[in-house]
Each structure stands twice: as structure tokens, then as C-alpha cells.
Amino acid sequence: MALTDILEKSADERKREKRLVHLTNSLTRDFLATPFFKKKTASYKKNADYITKSFLDYIFFVEHKEIRETEARHIQQFLTFYAPNKLNLTTEKAKPVPEILSKLVEFLEAEGHIRPGLQLVKTVKEYKRDFLKLIPRKRARPKGQGASRTRGRSKKVQKTEIKVGRNDPCPCGSGKKYKKCCGRLK
């Protein structure tokens, strides 16, 4: 492959990325302007914006698919792997994710971007429980507590280093005693 081919390919990739970012932003803006969001709170809308952009980025940049190529397996993988592991979701932010994703799929079908919208909505409902189980449970602190409670106290730091005895086998794997191997360096 010649250098010009590589440069052209990277230029094509940059054009694709720019087009997809623009598409993501316009779809998200149009989705949040639907009547479903009229009576929702600002935090709900902010969460929906985050989830919508994350889902579209997952389709475009992780799966390297166009929006019309979205399949049930993509939704399943988004709900059971990508969102719980890669997104910054608390328990409270995670609860409306399946609803938002269902509404997004319905919106994309109505706009003509995807075809099997009903099947994809069924997939969202099918994996809703699995998704919610995968979200790490974090205890919320009551307001006003937290940093002020720990101020002035030093936390005990537990040592995670394992002590090796002089006559124990060396942890480097040489098979020698510690005192004859890595222990000599100390």
C-alpha cells in the first residue's frame, strides 16, 4: 500500500467521522425535541442526551456500522456490555435507559433511519432486567455529609504488598530462594 493510499484512507476516515458526529448531534437534537420530552425534567433530558449520543457513538465508532445496519445484537451488546462497563451511570441514571433507548428506536424508525423498529424495541425490553442488574450499586450519601465527615481524620491505608521471607521461593519465578535472588538487591 502506497503512502498516498494511506493518506487518502485517513482523509476518508476523517470525513466519515465528521459526518457521523454531525449526524449524531442532529439526531439527538431532533429526538429531544419530540413530544415525549415536553414534560420531562432537565436532568432526564440531559441523561437522554448522554444515552442517545453514547448509543449512536457505539453503533458508529465501536461497531463501525451505519445507522440503517442496527440489529438486535447491537442493542443487546450495548445494554449488557458497553453501557454498564463504559458509560458513567449511577443506579438512578440507569433506570430510565431502557425507556430512552426504546423511544430512540421508535424515533429512528419513524424518521426512516432503521427498519425493524418493533423487533429492536422488543430486544430492549428483553434485556432491561439484565442491564439493570449489571449497573454497580453505589450508596448515595445524604447531602451535607461526605468530605466534612472525613476531614481531620487520616484514613488507614492497607498494604497490598505481600511480604516475602528470606528463605521463601523468589516471587520473580527464578526458583531460587529470595535471599539468593532478588533479596540480594536490597
CORPEZI-V908820 format. One record per residue. N is the residue number from 1. PSI is psi in degrees with one decimal (999 if undefined). NEAR is the number of other ideal C-beta (glycine too) atoms within 8 Angstrom. Layout:
n:N psi:PSI near:NEAR
n:N psi:PSI near:NEAR
This chain:
n:1 psi:128.3 near:3
n:2 psi:159.9 near:5
n:3 psi:-37.2 near:5
n:4 psi:-35.7 near:6
n:5 psi:-41.2 near:8
n:6 psi:-43.8 near:9
n:7 psi:-39.2 near:8
n:8 psi:-40.9 near:8
n:9 psi:-43.1 near:8
n:10 psi:-33.7 near:8
n:11 psi:-40.3 near:8
n:12 psi:-40.3 near:8
n:13 psi:-41.5 near:8
n:14 psi:-39.6 near:8
n:15 psi:-43.3 near:8
n:16 psi:-46.7 near:8
n:17 psi:-43.2 near:9
n:18 psi:-42.8 near:8
n:19 psi:-42.7 near:8
n:20 psi:-35.9 near:11
n:21 psi:-43.1 near:8
n:22 psi:-44.0 near:8
n:23 psi:-43.2 near:11
n:24 psi:-47.1 near:12
n:25 psi:-42.6 near:9
n:26 psi:-39.3 near:8
n:27 psi:-41.0 near:14
n:28 psi:-44.5 near:12
n:29 psi:-45.1 near:8
n:30 psi:-39.0 near:10
n:31 psi:-42.9 near:12
n:32 psi:-12.4 near:11
n:33 psi:0.5 near:6
n:34 psi:159.3 near:9
n:35 psi:-23.1 near:4
n:36 psi:-33.2 near:6
n:37 psi:2.1 near:11
n:38 psi:-45.3 near:5
n:39 psi:12.1 near:3
n:40 psi:155.6 near:8
n:41 psi:166.1 near:5
n:42 psi:-37.4 near:5
n:43 psi:-35.9 near:6
n:44 psi:-43.1 near:10
n:45 psi:-39.5 near:11
n:46 psi:-41.5 near:8
n:47 psi:-41.9 near:11
n:48 psi:-38.5 near:14
n:49 psi:-45.2 near:10
n:50 psi:-45.8 near:9
n:51 psi:-43.4 near:14
n:52 psi:-48.7 near:14
n:53 psi:-37.2 near:11
n:54 psi:-42.4 near:11
n:55 psi:-46.2 near:11
n:56 psi:-38.8 near:14
n:57 psi:-38.5 near:10
n:58 psi:-46.7 near:12
n:59 psi:-48.0 near:12
n:60 psi:-46.3 near:14
n:61 psi:-24.3 near:8
n:62 psi:-50.0 near:8
n:63 psi:-15.4 near:8
n:64 psi:45.8 near:5
n:65 psi:159.2 near:9
n:66 psi:163.8 near:5
n:67 psi:-33.0 near:13
n:68 psi:-14.7 near:7
n:69 psi:7.2 near:7
n:70 psi:130.2 near:11
n:71 psi:171.0 near:7
n:72 psi:-35.9 near:9
n:73 psi:-30.4 near:6
n:74 psi:-40.7 near:12
n:75 psi:-42.4 near:15
n:76 psi:-45.4 near:11
n:77 psi:-35.4 near:9
n:78 psi:-44.6 near:12
n:79 psi:-34.1 near:17
n:80 psi:-14.9 near:10
n:81 psi:-59.2 near:8
n:82 psi:-54.1 near:12
n:83 psi:-47.1 near:14
n:84 psi:-30.8 near:13
n:85 psi:-30.9 near:6
n:86 psi:-25.2 near:5
n:87 psi:152.8 near:10
n:88 psi:87.4 near:2
n:89 psi:130.1 near:10
n:90 psi:174.0 near:8
n:91 psi:-41.9 near:10
n:92 psi:-39.5 near:6
n:93 psi:-24.6 near:9
n:94 psi:-27.2 near:12
n:95 psi:-44.6 near:7
n:96 psi:-0.1 near:10
n:97 psi:-47.7 near:13
n:98 psi:-38.8 near:13
n:99 psi:-44.6 near:7
n:100 psi:-43.0 near:12
n:101 psi:-38.7 near:14
n:102 psi:-45.6 near:11
n:103 psi:-35.9 near:11
n:104 psi:-43.5 near:12
n:105 psi:-42.6 near:14
n:106 psi:-41.4 near:10
n:107 psi:-46.3 near:11
n:108 psi:-35.1 near:13
n:109 psi:-43.1 near:13
n:110 psi:-33.9 near:7
n:111 psi:-9.2 near:8
n:112 psi:17.1 near:4
n:113 psi:-31.9 near:8
n:114 psi:158.7 near:11
n:115 psi:-58.7 near:5
n:116 psi:59.1 near:7
n:117 psi:-40.9 near:12
n:118 psi:-41.0 near:7
n:119 psi:-39.1 near:8
n:120 psi:-35.8 near:15
n:121 psi:-39.8 near:11
n:122 psi:-38.7 near:8
n:123 psi:-40.9 near:11
n:124 psi:-46.8 near:14
n:125 psi:-34.3 near:9
n:126 psi:-36.7 near:7
n:127 psi:7.8 near:13
n:128 psi:-49.6 near:10
n:129 psi:-42.8 near:6
n:130 psi:-41.6 near:9
n:131 psi:-48.2 near:15
n:132 psi:-29.4 near:10
n:133 psi:-28.3 near:6
n:134 psi:-13.6 near:7
n:135 psi:127.2 near:11
n:136 psi:135.0 near:5
n:137 psi:121.8 near:5
n:138 psi:132.2 near:6
n:139 psi:131.5 near:4
n:140 psi:134.5 near:6
n:141 psi:142.3 near:6
n:142 psi:147.9 near:5
n:143 psi:142.0 near:4
n:144 psi:-10.4 near:5
n:145 psi:167.3 near:7
n:146 psi:-104.8 near:7
n:147 psi:-36.6 near:5
n:148 psi:-28.8 near:7
n:149 psi:-35.8 near:6
n:150 psi:-7.8 near:8
n:151 psi:134.2 near:6
n:152 psi:-18.0 near:3
n:153 psi:143.4 near:5
n:154 psi:137.3 near:3
n:155 psi:142.2 near:5
n:156 psi:129.4 near:4
n:157 psi:122.7 near:4
n:158 psi:136.5 near:4
n:159 psi:129.8 near:4
n:160 psi:-3.0 near:4
n:161 psi:136.0 near:4
n:162 psi:130.7 near:5
n:163 psi:135.8 near:4
n:164 psi:130.0 near:8
n:165 psi:158.6 near:6
n:166 psi:-38.5 near:7
n:167 psi:4.5 near:6
n:168 psi:155.7 near:8
n:169 psi:143.4 near:7
n:170 psi:134.7 near:15
n:171 psi:-9.8 near:8
n:172 psi:-15.2 near:6
n:173 psi:11.3 near:5
n:174 psi:-24.2 near:6
n:175 psi:-9.3 near:5
n:176 psi:165.1 near:8
n:177 psi:152.6 near:11
n:178 psi:-40.0 near:15
n:179 psi:-23.9 near:8
n:180 psi:-9.4 near:8
n:181 psi:-106.4 near:11
n:182 psi:-20.6 near:9
n:183 psi:-23.2 near:12
n:184 psi:-30.0 near:7
n:185 psi:-16.7 near:4
n:186 psi:999 near:4
